[in-house]
C-alpha cells in the first residue's frame, strides 16, 4: 500500500487556507489597532498569492504538487511576499487627515468580517471532510 495518504490535496489546501486567513486576520487587526497612529498606512494580505503558490504549476504531476503542499504545511507560512499596501483611488478615507493616517475603520472592519466568514466556511469544509474520515474509520457505525 505504498503511496496511501490519509489527507488528500483538498484537506491540505483547506489547512493552508485557514493558516492564510489567520495571518490576514492579524494584519487587519493591526490596521484597526493603528487607526490613530500618525502616518500609518493600512496593509493587507493577498490571499490569492498564497494559494497560487501551492496550486500553480502548469504540467506538474500530482506527486510534485503533493510535495509542495507538504513543504508548505511543514514550515511557517511565509506571508511577507503577499503583504501589500492597498491603494483605494475612489476611497479617500483618511487622506484628508492631518496626521497622514489612511486607515478607514469602516473598511477595515468590513474586510475583517469578510475574512472571518471565509475562515469559518473553510473550517466547516475541513470539519466535514474529517467527519467523513471518522465515519469511514468507525465503519459506518454511529457513535
C-alpha positions, 0 to 999 in steps of 0.5 A: 500500500505504498503511496496511501495518504490519509489527507488528500490535496483538498484537506491540505489546501483547506489547512493552508487556507485557514493558516492564510486567513489567520495571518490576514486576520492579524494584519487587519487587526493591526490596521484597526489597532493603528487607526490613530497612529500618525502616518500609518498606512493600512496593509493587507494580505493577498490571499490569492498569492498564497494559494497560487503558490501551492496550486500553480504549476502548469504540467506538474504531476500530482506527486510534485504538487503533493510535495509542495503542499507538504513543504508548505504545511511543514514550515511557517507560512511565509506571508511577507511576499503577499503583504501589500499596501492597498491603494483605494483611488475612489476611497479617500478615507483618511487622506484628508487627515492631518496626521497622514493616517489612511486607515478607514475603520469602516473598511477595515472592519468590513474586510475583517468580517469578510475574512472571518466568514471565509475562515469559518466556511473553510473550517466547516469544509475541513470539519466535514471532510474529517467527519467523513474520515471518522465515519469511514474509520468507525465503519459506518457505525454511529457513535 
